[in-house]
């Protein structure tokens, strides 16, 4: 049995522009949808759908967090039976973590979700793990579609806020077809 052909990732985003408004006399806040008037140009939701074709075989089992090497009992602690520890599908990070060491291919798709509750996740897309320009708040996520030529899989780094706080992430990092 051979590798699957035409593997794809289907993704979408959906945004409803809103603003929080505080009443002058009270400390009560309410949310208004931007574009609630007929003359406003933002009266619709924002977002879109897309798909990306990825390589039939990926760079390893860890291309998705739910299949990370930590998922295998032989890679967990020696007393895993006593601890009752199971792999949650989330990767705990503090200092910079390179999501893959594959230097042979460009990236078709990256998805990172900060599943932590109080610490931002920071993402860098260069080979030194510097310049963390993408900030993912707790509960937030980001997805990037690579162009198949310049975003390299081995240049995606993630860390907890400022490299000193711990958070958890879920991720997908798929190489181009």
C-alpha positions as a printed Julia matrix, in Angstrom:
177×3 Matrix{Float64}:
   0.0    0.0    0.0
   1.51   3.32  -1.06
   1.35   6.8    0.41
  -1.87   8.77  -0.04
  -2.03  11.13  -3.0
  -3.31  14.71  -3.01
  -3.36  15.2    0.74
  -5.0   18.54   1.59
  -5.62  20.75   4.58
  -8.89  22.68   4.46
  -9.0   25.79   6.63
 -11.14  28.84   7.28
 -11.38  31.92   9.43
 -14.4   33.88  10.57
 -14.3   37.3   12.19
 -17.14  39.49  13.42
 -15.86  43.05  13.97
 -17.06  44.38  17.34
 -16.26  47.14  19.78
 -16.86  47.37  23.54
 -18.75  50.44  24.69
 -19.0   51.67  28.28
 -22.01  53.65  29.45
 -21.06  57.09  30.79
 -22.97  56.88  34.08
 -22.49  53.21  34.84
 -19.65  50.74  34.79
 -21.72  48.44  32.58
 -20.18  47.45  29.26
 -21.92  46.12  26.21
 -20.7   45.04  22.8
 -21.82  46.6   19.56
 -21.29  44.99  16.21
 -19.38  47.31  13.94
 -21.35  48.02  10.84
 -24.72  47.89  12.55
 -25.84  50.94  10.57
 -26.88  50.66   6.94
 -24.29  53.18   5.75
 -21.32  51.49   7.39
 -19.05  49.52   5.07
 -18.16  46.96   7.77
 -21.65  45.51   8.03
 -20.45  42.02   7.09
 -18.27  39.42   8.68
 -14.69  39.04   7.55
 -12.82  35.86   6.71
 -12.47  33.22   4.09
 -11.89  29.58   3.27
  -9.04  27.87   1.55
  -7.2   24.62   1.05
  -3.58  23.73   0.55
  -2.12  20.57  -0.97
   0.57  19.07   1.23
   3.16  16.36   0.62
   1.86  12.77   0.71
   4.45  11.89   3.37
   5.43  14.38   6.03
   8.82  14.91   7.68
   8.01  12.72  10.7
   5.37  11.73  13.19
   5.58  15.09  14.97
   4.1   17.18  12.14
   0.96  17.51  14.25
   0.95  17.94  18.03
  -1.47  15.08  18.59
   1.13  12.75  17.06
   4.2   14.33  18.71
   7.0   12.05  19.93
   5.74  12.62  23.48
   2.64  10.62  22.51
   4.6    7.35  22.59
   4.82   5.65  25.97
   8.43   4.58  25.41
   9.43   8.27  25.2
   7.67   9.26  28.41
   9.05   8.76  31.93
  10.22   5.32  33.03
   7.4    5.08  35.53
   4.59   6.14  33.2
   2.45   3.2   34.34
   2.58   4.48  37.93
   2.0    8.11  37.05
  -0.93   7.4   34.75
   0.38  10.11  32.43
  -1.05  10.24  28.93
  -0.25  12.53  26.02
  -2.85  15.31  25.81
  -1.94  16.47  22.31
  -0.59  19.72  23.73
   3.08  20.68  23.79
   4.24  22.58  26.9
   6.71  25.34  25.99
   8.72  27.96  27.84
  11.97  28.68  26.0
  12.14  28.68  22.19
  11.14  25.37  20.59
  11.79  24.66  16.91
   8.77  22.67  15.71
  10.84  20.64  13.22
  14.46  20.1   12.21
  13.58  19.26   8.59
  15.88  21.45   6.48
  15.05  19.83   3.16
  11.66  21.28   2.41
   9.5   24.35   2.4
   6.38  24.69   4.49
   2.89  24.55   2.99
   0.86  25.2    6.14
   1.38  26.17   9.8
  -1.33  26.24  12.46
  -0.56  27.1   16.08
  -3.15  27.41  18.85
  -2.25  28.71  22.31
  -4.21  26.37  24.59
  -2.8   28.01  27.72
  -4.94  30.18  29.96
  -2.73  33.1   30.98
   0.5   33.39  28.94
   0.97  34.57  25.35
   2.69  32.28  22.86
   5.21  34.0   20.58
   6.15  32.8   17.08
   9.3   33.46  15.03
   9.77  32.54  11.37
  13.54  32.82  11.05
  16.41  30.38  11.49
  17.74  31.85  14.72
  14.49  31.92  16.64
  14.7   35.7   17.02
  12.21  38.45  16.24
   9.03  37.05  17.73
   6.61  39.24  15.79
   3.56  36.96  15.96
   1.84  37.0   19.37
  -0.91  34.46  20.12
  -2.99  35.28  23.21
  -4.37  32.48  25.44
  -7.12  30.69  23.53
  -6.07  32.33  20.26
  -4.61  30.77  17.12
  -2.85  31.64  13.9
  -2.59  29.83  10.59
  -0.18  30.59   7.77
  -0.25  29.24   4.27
   3.26  28.95   2.9
   4.06  29.87  -0.67
   6.0   26.64  -1.29
   9.31  28.45  -1.82
  10.33  30.75   1.04
   8.76  29.64   4.36
  10.95  26.76   5.53
   9.62  24.21   8.02
  12.77  24.33  10.15
  12.41  28.09  10.76
   9.21  27.99  12.84
   9.96  28.64  16.53
   7.45  29.03  19.36
   8.02  30.11  22.97
   6.1   31.28  26.01
   5.99  35.06  26.55
   9.53  36.47  26.42
  10.95  32.96  26.68
  10.45  32.83  30.44
   6.78  31.9   30.94
   5.18  28.54  30.2
   2.14  27.91  28.02
   0.79  25.01  25.95
   0.15  24.8   22.22
  -1.41  22.58  19.6
   0.1   22.75  16.13
   0.24  21.5   12.56
   3.34  22.09  10.44
   3.07  20.46   7.01
   5.61  20.44   4.22
   4.77  21.44   0.66
   3.85  18.92  -2.01
